[in-house]
């Protein structure tokens, strides 16, 4: 599996997208999205969910958009919670960790 996507909820997706384009030199991957339906309600756990926005492509993303190093792993940390994490390499070979806590 190859890392390719992160979603960020925004109050104004156009302003947030412009920020990422200005700061990180991201480019819009056409087309603008306006998605809804039962399938999205199931995926998000929300009622009448709607996704409106754009996909942004990070500089360097493409055929060499990163590679997986390991598997998604969970670890219960005493007095902290459940950690879910995975490591991968970016297109320049840097090791990146993505994590989530519950």
Biopython code that builds the backbone (N, CA, C, O; Angstrom):
import numpy as np
from Bio.PDB.StructureBuilder import StructureBuilder

atoms = [
    (1, "UNK", "N", (0.837, -1.166, 0.000)),
    (1, "UNK", "CA", (0.000, 0.000, 0.000)),
    (1, "UNK", "C", (0.889, 1.239, 0.000)),
    (1, "UNK", "O", (1.955, 1.243, 0.616)),
    (2, "UNK", "N", (0.454, 2.282, -0.687)),
    (2, "UNK", "CA", (1.215, 3.510, -0.822)),
    (2, "UNK", "C", (0.411, 4.667, -0.259)),
    (2, "UNK", "O", (-0.760, 4.821, -0.606)),
    (3, "UNK", "N", (1.013, 5.495, 0.611)),
    (3, "UNK", "CA", (0.334, 6.662, 1.163)),
    (3, "UNK", "C", (0.020, 7.629, 0.041)),
    (3, "UNK", "O", (0.896, 7.980, -0.749)),
    (4, "UNK", "N", (-1.237, 8.061, -0.030)),
    (4, "UNK", "CA", (-1.597, 8.950, -1.112)),
    (4, "UNK", "C", (-2.628, 9.999, -0.735)),
    (4, "UNK", "O", (-2.925, 10.875, -1.547)),
    (5, "UNK", "N", (-3.185, 9.941, 0.472)),
    (5, "UNK", "CA", (-4.326, 10.818, 0.711)),
    (5, "UNK", "C", (-4.493, 11.137, 2.187)),
    (5, "UNK", "O", (-4.393, 10.252, 3.036)),
    (6, "UNK", "N", (-4.745, 12.389, 2.488)),
    (6, "UNK", "CA", (-5.135, 12.849, 3.811)),
    (6, "UNK", "C", (-6.308, 13.799, 3.630)),
    (6, "UNK", "O", (-6.257, 14.694, 2.786)),
    (7, "UNK", "N", (-7.362, 13.614, 4.412)),
    (7, "UNK", "CA", (-8.504, 14.538, 4.363)),
    (7, "UNK", "C", (-8.450, 15.462, 5.559)),
    (7, "UNK", "O", (-8.141, 15.039, 6.673)),
    (8, "UNK", "N", (-8.752, 16.726, 5.321)),
    (8, "UNK", "CA", (-8.813, 17.713, 6.389)),
    (8, "UNK", "C", (-10.170, 18.399, 6.307)),
    (8, "UNK", "O", (-10.508, 18.986, 5.279)),
    (9, "UNK", "N", (-10.951, 18.328, 7.389)),
    (9, "UNK", "CA", (-12.233, 19.025, 7.447)),
    (9, "UNK", "C", (-11.968, 20.515, 7.600)),
    (9, "UNK", "O", (-11.112, 20.922, 8.385)),
    (10, "UNK", "N", (-12.697, 21.320, 6.855)),
    (10, "UNK", "CA", (-12.471, 22.766, 6.869)),
    (10, "UNK", "C", (-13.803, 23.511, 6.885)),
    (10, "UNK", "O", (-14.804, 23.038, 6.347)),
    (11, "UNK", "N", (-13.794, 24.675, 7.510)),
    (11, "UNK", "CA", (-14.973, 25.543, 7.462)),
    (11, "UNK", "C", (-15.109, 26.149, 6.064)),
    (11, "UNK", "O", (-16.219, 26.299, 5.553)),
    (12, "UNK", "N", (-13.979, 26.495, 5.451)),
    (12, "UNK", "CA", (-13.966, 27.064, 4.107)),
    (12, "UNK", "C", (-12.836, 26.389, 3.329)),
    (12, "UNK", "O", (-11.679, 26.797, 3.424)),
    (13, "UNK", "N", (-13.181, 25.348, 2.555)),
    (13, "UNK", "CA", (-12.144, 24.556, 1.897)),
    (13, "UNK", "C", (-11.325, 25.365, 0.905)),
    (13, "UNK", "O", (-10.157, 25.053, 0.674)),
    (14, "UNK", "N", (-11.912, 26.397, 0.316)),
    (14, "UNK", "CA", (-11.174, 27.200, -0.659)),
    (14, "UNK", "C", (-10.048, 27.987, 0.017)),
    (14, "UNK", "O", (-8.945, 28.079, -0.521)),
    (15, "UNK", "N", (-10.324, 28.552, 1.190)),
    (15, "UNK", "CA", (-9.297, 29.289, 1.933)),
    (15, "UNK", "C", (-8.205, 28.333, 2.394)),
    (15, "UNK", "O", (-7.019, 28.644, 2.280)),
    (16, "UNK", "N", (-8.602, 27.155, 2.923)),
    (16, "UNK", "CA", (-7.613, 26.194, 3.407)),
    (16, "UNK", "C", (-6.771, 25.638, 2.255)),
    (16, "UNK", "O", (-5.558, 25.482, 2.393)),
    (17, "UNK", "N", (-7.408, 25.342, 1.130)),
    (17, "UNK", "CA", (-6.663, 24.846, -0.029)),
    (17, "UNK", "C", (-5.644, 25.887, -0.497)),
    (17, "UNK", "O", (-4.516, 25.537, -0.847)),
    (18, "UNK", "N", (-6.033, 27.158, -0.505)),
    (18, "UNK", "CA", (-5.111, 28.216, -0.924)),
    (18, "UNK", "C", (-3.917, 28.292, 0.018)),
    (18, "UNK", "O", (-2.791, 28.513, -0.427)),
    (19, "UNK", "N", (-4.153, 28.110, 1.325)),
    (19, "UNK", "CA", (-3.058, 28.091, 2.295)),
    (19, "UNK", "C", (-2.037, 27.017, 1.929)),
    (19, "UNK", "O", (-0.838, 27.293, 1.881)),
    (20, "UNK", "N", (-2.510, 25.776, 1.667)),
    (20, "UNK", "CA", (-1.596, 24.683, 1.333)),
    (20, "UNK", "C", (-0.899, 24.919, -0.005)),
    (20, "UNK", "O", (0.248, 24.511, -0.184)),
    (21, "UNK", "N", (-1.569, 25.561, -0.928)),
    (21, "UNK", "CA", (-0.922, 25.876, -2.203)),
    (21, "UNK", "C", (0.160, 26.937, -2.010)),
    (21, "UNK", "O", (1.229, 26.856, -2.615)),
    (22, "UNK", "N", (-0.120, 27.934, -1.166)),
    (22, "UNK", "CA", (0.852, 29.002, -0.921)),
    (22, "UNK", "C", (2.048, 28.520, -0.106)),
    (22, "UNK", "O", (3.192, 28.832, -0.436)),
    (23, "UNK", "N", (1.787, 27.762, 0.955)),
    (23, "UNK", "CA", (2.845, 27.366, 1.882)),
    (23, "UNK", "C", (3.636, 26.155, 1.394)),
    (23, "UNK", "O", (4.862, 26.130, 1.496)),
    (24, "UNK", "N", (2.932, 25.149, 0.862)),
    (24, "UNK", "CA", (3.600, 23.893, 0.490)),
    (24, "UNK", "C", (3.695, 23.674, -1.016)),
    (24, "UNK", "O", (4.150, 22.621, -1.462)),
    (25, "UNK", "N", (3.269, 24.656, -1.799)),
    (25, "UNK", "CA", (3.328, 24.565, -3.253)),
    (25, "UNK", "C", (2.506, 23.397, -3.801)),
    (25, "UNK", "O", (2.868, 22.795, -4.812)),
    (26, "UNK", "N", (1.393, 23.081, -3.125)),
    (26, "UNK", "CA", (0.486, 22.037, -3.606)),
    (26, "UNK", "C", (-0.231, 22.526, -4.861)),
    (26, "UNK", "O", (-0.367, 23.729, -5.085)),
    (27, "UNK", "N", (-0.677, 21.593, -5.659)),
    (27, "UNK", "CA", (-1.445, 21.890, -6.872)),
    (27, "UNK", "C", (-2.799, 21.184, -6.771)),
    (27, "UNK", "O", (-2.895, 20.094, -6.205)),
    (28, "UNK", "N", (-3.836, 21.806, -7.318)),
    (28, "UNK", "CA", (-5.161, 21.181, -7.320)),
    (28, "UNK", "C", (-5.188, 20.068, -8.352)),
    (28, "UNK", "O", (-4.743, 20.238, -9.487)),
    (29, "UNK", "N", (-5.720, 18.922, -7.933)),
    (29, "UNK", "CA", (-5.951, 17.812, -8.861)),
    (29, "UNK", "C", (-7.419, 17.890, -9.256)),
    (29, "UNK", "O", (-8.295, 17.575, -8.451)),
    (30, "UNK", "N", (-7.694, 18.305, -10.484)),
    (30, "UNK", "CA", (-9.094, 18.509, -10.874)),
    (30, "UNK", "C", (-9.899, 17.232, -10.681)),
    (30, "UNK", "O", (-9.363, 16.148, -10.910)),
    (31, "UNK", "N", (-11.035, 17.303, -10.311)),
    (31, "UNK", "CA", (-12.045, 18.326, -10.299)),
    (31, "UNK", "C", (-12.536, 18.573, -8.893)),
    (31, "UNK", "O", (-12.227, 17.792, -7.993)),
    (32, "UNK", "N", (-13.300, 19.644, -8.671)),
    (32, "UNK", "CA", (-13.877, 19.903, -7.358)),
    (32, "UNK", "C", (-14.870, 18.787, -7.023)),
    (32, "UNK", "O", (-15.624, 18.335, -7.884)),
    (33, "UNK", "N", (-14.860, 18.349, -5.753)),
    (33, "UNK", "CA", (-15.741, 17.263, -5.320)),
    (33, "UNK", "C", (-16.959, 17.825, -4.592)),
    (33, "UNK", "O", (-16.867, 18.812, -3.862)),
    (34, "UNK", "N", (-18.100, 17.175, -4.808)),
    (34, "UNK", "CA", (-19.334, 17.479, -4.097)),
    (34, "UNK", "C", (-20.046, 16.139, -3.936)),
    (34, "UNK", "O", (-20.858, 15.753, -4.777)),
    (35, "UNK", "N", (-19.735, 15.436, -2.851)),
    (35, "UNK", "CA", (-20.149, 14.050, -2.677)),
    (35, "UNK", "C", (-21.129, 13.903, -1.523)),
    (35, "UNK", "O", (-21.023, 14.603, -0.516)),
    (36, "UNK", "N", (-22.085, 12.989, -1.672)),
    (36, "UNK", "CA", (-23.022, 12.661, -0.602)),
    (36, "UNK", "C", (-23.687, 11.344, -0.957)),
    (36, "UNK", "O", (-23.552, 10.845, -2.074)),
    (37, "UNK", "N", (-24.404, 10.790, 0.001)),
    (37, "UNK", "CA", (-25.132, 9.555, -0.252)),
    (37, "UNK", "C", (-24.994, 8.578, 0.906)),
    (37, "UNK", "O", (-24.223, 8.795, 1.840)),
    (38, "UNK", "N", (-25.756, 7.502, 0.820)),
    (38, "UNK", "CA", (-25.732, 6.475, 1.860)),
    (38, "UNK", "C", (-24.327, 5.924, 2.077)),
    (38, "UNK", "O", (-23.931, 5.673, 3.215)),
    (39, "UNK", "N", (-23.571, 5.733, 0.998)),
    (39, "UNK", "CA", (-22.223, 5.178, 1.105)),
    (39, "UNK", "C", (-21.328, 6.080, 1.962)),
    (39, "UNK", "O", (-20.495, 5.584, 2.721)),
    (40, "UNK", "N", (-21.499, 7.409, 1.841)),
    (40, "UNK", "CA", (-20.690, 8.337, 2.617)),
    (40, "UNK", "C", (-21.162, 8.380, 4.073)),
    (40, "UNK", "O", (-20.346, 8.510, 4.986)),
    (41, "UNK", "N", (-22.472, 8.271, 4.290)),
    (41, "UNK", "CA", (-22.998, 8.193, 5.657)),
    (41, "UNK", "C", (-22.416, 6.975, 6.375)),
    (41, "UNK", "O", (-22.026, 7.066, 7.539)),
    (42, "UNK", "N", (-22.356, 5.833, 5.680)),
    (42, "UNK", "CA", (-21.779, 4.618, 6.281)),
    (42, "UNK", "C", (-20.295, 4.808, 6.591)),
    (42, "UNK", "O", (-19.821, 4.397, 7.649)),
    (43, "UNK", "N", (-19.571, 5.427, 5.672)),
    (43, "UNK", "CA", (-18.121, 5.594, 5.847)),
    (43, "UNK", "C", (-17.790, 6.555, 6.987)),
    (43, "UNK", "O", (-16.811, 6.351, 7.706)),
    (44, "UNK", "N", (-18.603, 7.607, 7.156)),
    (44, "UNK", "CA", (-18.302, 8.621, 8.161)),
    (44, "UNK", "C", (-19.021, 8.389, 9.483)),
    (44, "UNK", "O", (-18.615, 8.932, 10.510)),
    (45, "UNK", "N", (-20.092, 7.584, 9.470)),
    (45, "UNK", "CA", (-20.896, 7.402, 10.674)),
    (45, "UNK", "C", (-21.814, 8.586, 10.941)),
    (45, "UNK", "O", (-22.360, 8.707, 12.038)),
    (46, "UNK", "N", (-21.990, 9.451, 9.965)),
    (46, "UNK", "CA", (-22.838, 10.637, 10.099)),
    (46, "UNK", "C", (-24.104, 10.477, 9.270)),
    (46, "UNK", "O", (-24.173, 9.634, 8.376)),
    (47, "UNK", "N", (-25.096, 11.292, 9.576)),
    (47, "UNK", "CA", (-26.323, 11.313, 8.788)),
    (47, "UNK", "C", (-26.264, 12.501, 7.841)),
    (47, "UNK", "O", (-25.925, 13.611, 8.252)),
    (48, "UNK", "N", (-26.589, 12.274, 6.592)),
    (48, "UNK", "CA", (-26.558, 13.323, 5.558)),
    (48, "UNK", "C", (-25.173, 13.943, 5.416)),
    (48, "UNK", "O", (-25.046, 15.158, 5.265)),
    (49, "UNK", "N", (-24.139, 13.113, 5.465)),
    (49, "UNK", "CA", (-22.755, 13.591, 5.303)),
    (49, "UNK", "C", (-22.567, 14.162, 3.902)),
    (49, "UNK", "O", (-23.202, 13.727, 2.941)),
    (50, "UNK", "N", (-21.692, 15.130, 3.814)),
    (50, "UNK", "CA", (-21.395, 15.749, 2.523)),
    (50, "UNK", "C", (-19.925, 16.134, 2.497)),
    (50, "UNK", "O", (-19.409, 16.707, 3.457)),
    (51, "UNK", "N", (-19.260, 15.822, 1.408)),
    (51, "UNK", "CA", (-17.877, 16.239, 1.198)),
    (51, "UNK", "C", (-17.862, 17.180, 0.010)),
    (51, "UNK", "O", (-18.273, 16.832, -1.097)),
    (52, "UNK", "N", (-17.380, 18.376, 0.272)),
    (52, "UNK", "CA", (-17.223, 19.358, -0.790)),
    (52, "UNK", "C", (-15.804, 19.882, -0.693)),
    (52, "UNK", "O", (-15.378, 20.316, 0.377)),
    (53, "UNK", "N", (-15.071, 19.849, -1.782)),
    (53, "UNK", "CA", (-13.700, 20.335, -1.740)),
    (53, "UNK", "C", (-12.896, 19.900, -2.938)),
    (53, "UNK", "O", (-13.438, 19.519, -3.975)),
    (54, "UNK", "N", (-11.581, 19.966, -2.773)),
    (54, "UNK", "CA", (-10.658, 19.608, -3.838)),
    (54, "UNK", "C", (-9.575, 18.690, -3.282)),
    (54, "UNK", "O", (-9.308, 18.680, -2.081)),
    (55, "UNK", "N", (-8.966, 17.930, -4.164)),
    (55, "UNK", "CA", (-7.767, 17.169, -3.819)),
    (55, "UNK", "C", (-6.570, 18.035, -4.177)),
    (55, "UNK", "O", (-6.546, 18.689, -5.219)),
    (56, "UNK", "N", (-5.578, 18.028, -3.294)),
    (56, "UNK", "CA", (-4.334, 18.741, -3.562)),
    (56, "UNK", "C", (-3.215, 17.726, -3.713)),
    (56, "UNK", "O", (-3.155, 16.744, -2.973)),
    (57, "UNK", "N", (-2.340, 17.960, -4.661)),
    (57, "UNK", "CA", (-1.199, 17.089, -4.893)),
    (57, "UNK", "C", (0.023, 17.754, -4.273)),
    (57, "UNK", "O", (0.323, 18.913, -4.560)),
    (58, "UNK", "N", (0.728, 17.012, -3.420)),
    (58, "UNK", "CA", (1.946, 17.523, -2.800)),
    (58, "UNK", "C", (3.089, 17.514, -3.801)),
    (58, "UNK", "O", (3.132, 16.657, -4.684)),
    (59, "UNK", "N", (4.021, 18.460, -3.674)),
    (59, "UNK", "CA", (5.197, 18.420, -4.545)),
    (59, "UNK", "C", (5.909, 17.081, -4.405)),
    (59, "UNK", "O", (6.101, 16.589, -3.293)),
    (60, "UNK", "N", (6.296, 16.497, -5.520)),
    (60, "UNK", "CA", (7.004, 15.223, -5.482)),
    (60, "UNK", "C", (6.099, 14.014, -5.534)),
    (60, "UNK", "O", (6.579, 12.892, -5.696)),
    (61, "UNK", "N", (4.778, 14.220, -5.399)),
    (61, "UNK", "CA", (3.885, 13.056, -5.435)),
    (61, "UNK", "C", (3.649, 12.643, -6.880)),
    (61, "UNK", "O", (3.508, 13.481, -7.771)),
    (62, "UNK", "N", (3.611, 11.384, -7.084)),
    (62, "UNK", "CA", (3.395, 10.841, -8.425)),
    (62, "UNK", "C", (3.719, 9.367, -8.398)),
    (62, "UNK", "O", (3.310, 8.652, -7.484)),
    (63, "UNK", "N", (4.437, 8.918, -9.377)),
    (63, "UNK", "CA", (4.798, 7.505, -9.451)),
    (63, "UNK", "C", (5.650, 7.077, -8.256)),
    (63, "UNK", "O", (5.607, 5.915, -7.849)),
    (64, "UNK", "N", (6.420, 8.006, -7.692)),
    (64, "UNK", "CA", (7.248, 7.696, -6.525)),
    (64, "UNK", "C", (6.673, 8.470, -5.328)),
    (64, "UNK", "O", (7.394, 9.223, -4.673)),
    (65, "UNK", "N", (5.355, 8.280, -5.038)),
    (65, "UNK", "CA", (4.669, 9.044, -3.968)),
    (65, "UNK", "C", (4.894, 8.513, -2.597)),
    (65, "UNK", "O", (4.151, 8.904, -1.696)),
    (66, "UNK", "N", (5.878, 7.630, -2.339)),
    (66, "UNK", "CA", (6.149, 7.099, -1.014)),
    (66, "UNK", "C", (5.987, 5.591, -0.985)),
    (66, "UNK", "O", (5.309, 5.027, -1.844)),
    (67, "UNK", "N", (6.601, 4.925, -0.008)),
    (67, "UNK", "CA", (6.497, 3.475, 0.105)),
    (67, "UNK", "C", (6.272, 3.080, 1.560)),
    (67, "UNK", "O", (6.740, 3.745, 2.485)),
    (68, "UNK", "N", (5.558, 2.002, 1.733)),
    (68, "UNK", "CA", (5.261, 1.487, 3.061)),
    (68, "UNK", "C", (6.498, 0.831, 3.653)),
    (68, "UNK", "O", (7.273, 0.194, 2.939)),
    (69, "UNK", "N", (6.683, 0.988, 4.966)),
    (69, "UNK", "CA", (7.790, 0.315, 5.654)),
    (69, "UNK", "C", (7.289, -0.850, 6.498)),
    (69, "UNK", "O", (7.967, -1.871, 6.613)),
    (70, "UNK", "N", (6.141, -0.706, 7.071)),
    (70, "UNK", "CA", (5.612, -1.735, 7.967)),
    (70, "UNK", "C", (4.110, -1.825, 7.819)),
    (70, "UNK", "O", (3.531, -1.430, 6.807)),
    (71, "UNK", "N", (3.500, -2.355, 8.857)),
    (71, "UNK", "CA", (2.049, -2.514, 8.851)),
    (71, "UNK", "C", (1.432, -1.559, 9.875)),
    (71, "UNK", "O", (2.091, -1.139, 10.826)),
    (72, "UNK", "N", (0.163, -1.225, 9.665)),
    (72, "UNK", "CA", (-0.568, -0.446, 10.656)),
    (72, "UNK", "C", (-0.599, -1.271, 11.934)),
    (72, "UNK", "O", (-0.998, -2.435, 11.920)),
    (73, "UNK", "N", (-0.173, -0.660, 13.043)),
    (73, "UNK", "CA", (-0.012, -1.366, 14.315)),
    (73, "UNK", "C", (-0.730, -0.611, 15.417)),
    (73, "UNK", "O", (-0.796, 0.618, 15.401)),
    (74, "UNK", "N", (-1.268, -1.358, 16.377)),
    (74, "UNK", "CA", (-1.910, -0.743, 17.542)),
    (74, "UNK", "C", (-1.172, -1.167, 18.800)),
    (74, "UNK", "O", (-0.695, -2.297, 18.904)),
    (75, "UNK", "N", (-1.082, -0.240, 19.764)),
    (75, "UNK", "CA", (-0.427, -0.504, 21.035)),
    (75, "UNK", "C", (-1.164, 0.265, 22.127)),
    (75, "UNK", "O", (-1.324, 1.482, 22.041)),
    (76, "UNK", "N", (-1.609, -0.453, 23.152)),
    (76, "UNK", "CA", (-2.234, 0.189, 24.309)),
    (76, "UNK", "C", (-1.130, 0.749, 25.192)),
    (76, "UNK", "O", (-0.263, 0.004, 25.648)),
    (77, "UNK", "N", (-1.153, 2.053, 25.438)),
    (77, "UNK", "CA", (-0.176, 2.721, 26.288)),
    (77, "UNK", "C", (-0.852, 3.013, 27.630)),
    (77, "UNK", "O", (-1.844, 3.739, 27.686)),
    (78, "UNK", "N", (-0.321, 2.454, 28.684)),
    (78, "UNK", "CA", (-0.926, 2.578, 30.013)),
    (78, "UNK", "C", (-1.126, 4.041, 30.403)),
    (78, "UNK", "O", (-0.219, 4.862, 30.271)),
    (79, "UNK", "N", (-2.312, 4.345, 30.879)),
    (79, "UNK", "CA", (-2.706, 5.683, 31.336)),
    (79, "UNK", "C", (-2.736, 6.731, 30.218)),
    (79, "UNK", "O", (-2.842, 7.925, 30.496)),
    (80, "UNK", "N", (-2.645, 6.300, 28.971)),
    (80, "UNK", "CA", (-2.681, 7.241, 27.848)),
    (80, "UNK", "C", (-3.796, 6.875, 26.886)),
    (80, "UNK", "O", (-4.657, 7.706, 26.596)),
    (81, "UNK", "N", (-3.797, 5.646, 26.385)),
    (81, "UNK", "CA", (-4.829, 5.215, 25.448)),
    (81, "UNK", "C", (-4.280, 4.288, 24.387)),
    (81, "UNK", "O", (-3.162, 3.782, 24.491)),
    (82, "UNK", "N", (-5.087, 4.077, 23.367)),
    (82, "UNK", "CA", (-4.726, 3.175, 22.280)),
    (82, "UNK", "C", (-4.058, 3.968, 21.160)),
    (82, "UNK", "O", (-4.649, 4.897, 20.608)),
    (83, "UNK", "N", (-2.833, 3.598, 20.833)),
    (83, "UNK", "CA", (-2.068, 4.223, 19.759)),
    (83, "UNK", "C", (-2.183, 3.352, 18.511)),
    (83, "UNK", "O", (-1.924, 2.150, 18.561)),
    (84, "UNK", "N", (-2.572, 3.960, 17.398)),
    (84, "UNK", "CA", (-2.558, 3.298, 16.095)),
    (84, "UNK", "C", (-1.569, 4.070, 15.238)),
    (84, "UNK", "O", (-1.661, 5.293, 15.130)),
    (85, "UNK", "N", (-0.609, 3.352, 14.616)),
    (85, "UNK", "CA", (0.427, 4.060, 13.869)),
    (85, "UNK", "C", (0.981, 3.209, 12.739)),
    (85, "UNK", "O", (0.800, 1.992, 12.705)),
    (86, "UNK", "N", (1.668, 3.886, 11.804)),
    (86, "UNK", "CA", (2.327, 3.223, 10.687)),
    (86, "UNK", "C", (3.490, 4.103, 10.235)),
    (86, "UNK", "O", (3.436, 5.327, 10.352)),
    (87, "UNK", "N", (4.531, 3.473, 9.724)),
    (87, "UNK", "CA", (5.693, 4.191, 9.185)),
    (87, "UNK", "C", (5.761, 3.983, 7.673)),
    (87, "UNK", "O", (5.414, 2.917, 7.166)),
    (88, "UNK", "N", (6.210, 5.010, 6.968)),
    (88, "UNK", "CA", (6.430, 4.905, 5.530)),
    (88, "UNK", "C", (7.544, 5.865, 5.140)),
    (88, "UNK", "O", (7.960, 6.699, 5.944)),
    (89, "UNK", "N", (8.028, 5.745, 3.903)),
    (89, "UNK", "CA", (9.051, 6.652, 3.385)),
    (89, "UNK", "C", (8.415, 7.607, 2.383)),
    (89, "UNK", "O", (7.586, 7.205, 1.566)),
    (90, "UNK", "N", (8.814, 8.881, 2.454)),
    (90, "UNK", "CA", (8.344, 9.849, 1.469)),
    (90, "UNK", "C", (9.164, 9.687, 0.187)),
    (90, "UNK", "O", (10.076, 8.862, 0.145)),
    (91, "UNK", "N", (8.854, 10.462, -0.859)),
    (91, "UNK", "CA", (9.572, 10.299, -2.126)),
    (91, "UNK", "C", (11.082, 10.520, -2.031)),
    (91, "UNK", "O", (11.823, 10.060, -2.901)),
    (92, "UNK", "N", (11.556, 11.221, -0.984)),
    (92, "UNK", "CA", (12.995, 11.436, -0.824)),
    (92, "UNK", "C", (13.627, 10.423, 0.115)),
    (92, "UNK", "O", (14.823, 10.499, 0.396)),
    (93, "UNK", "N", (12.834, 9.470, 0.605)),
    (93, "UNK", "CA", (13.372, 8.432, 1.461)),
    (93, "UNK", "C", (13.290, 8.722, 2.954)),
    (93, "UNK", "O", (13.717, 7.898, 3.763)),
    (94, "UNK", "N", (12.743, 9.895, 3.341)),
    (94, "UNK", "CA", (12.590, 10.216, 4.756)),
    (94, "UNK", "C", (11.543, 9.303, 5.390)),
    (94, "UNK", "O", (10.528, 8.993, 4.766)),
    (95, "UNK", "N", (11.788, 8.873, 6.626)),
    (95, "UNK", "CA", (10.839, 8.019, 7.338)),
    (95, "UNK", "C", (9.806, 8.914, 8.028)),
    (95, "UNK", "O", (10.161, 9.831, 8.768)),
    (96, "UNK", "N", (8.532, 8.636, 7.777)),
    (96, "UNK", "CA", (7.413, 9.417, 8.301)),
    (96, "UNK", "C", (6.555, 8.489, 9.150)),
    (96, "UNK", "O", (6.344, 7.332, 8.785)),
    (97, "UNK", "N", (6.058, 8.987, 10.283)),
    (97, "UNK", "CA", (5.128, 8.236, 11.113)),
    (97, "UNK", "C", (3.793, 8.985, 11.111)),
    (97, "UNK", "O", (3.743, 10.204, 11.277)),
    (98, "UNK", "N", (2.715, 8.222, 10.919)),
    (98, "UNK", "CA", (1.364, 8.756, 11.069)),
    (98, "UNK", "C", (0.753, 8.009, 12.230)),
    (98, "UNK", "O", (0.841, 6.783, 12.303)),
    (99, "UNK", "N", (0.120, 8.758, 13.161)),
    (99, "UNK", "CA", (-0.451, 8.097, 14.330)),
    (99, "UNK", "C", (-1.788, 8.697, 14.702)),
    (99, "UNK", "O", (-2.122, 9.827, 14.346)),
    (100, "UNK", "N", (-2.546, 7.885, 15.440)),
    (100, "UNK", "CA", (-3.849, 8.288, 15.938)),
    (100, "UNK", "C", (-4.004, 7.736, 17.344)),
    (100, "UNK", "O", (-3.552, 6.627, 17.629)),
    (101, "UNK", "N", (-4.649, 8.510, 18.236)),
    (101, "UNK", "CA", (-4.871, 8.087, 19.616)),
    (101, "UNK", "C", (-6.358, 7.974, 19.903)),
    (101, "UNK", "O", (-7.160, 8.779, 19.429)),
    (102, "UNK", "N", (-6.715, 6.961, 20.689)),
    (102, "UNK", "CA", (-8.102, 6.831, 21.184)),
    (102, "UNK", "C", (-8.079, 6.725, 22.667)),
    (102, "UNK", "O", (-9.132, 6.608, 23.294)),
]
sb = StructureBuilder()
sb.init_structure("model")
sb.init_model(0)
sb.init_chain("A")
sb.init_seg("    ")
for serial, (resi, resn, name, xyz) in enumerate(atoms, 1):
    if name == "N":
        sb.init_residue(resn, " ", resi, " ")
    sb.init_atom(name, np.array(xyz, "f"), 0.0, 1.0, " ", f" {name:<3s}", serial, name[0])
structure = sb.get_structure()
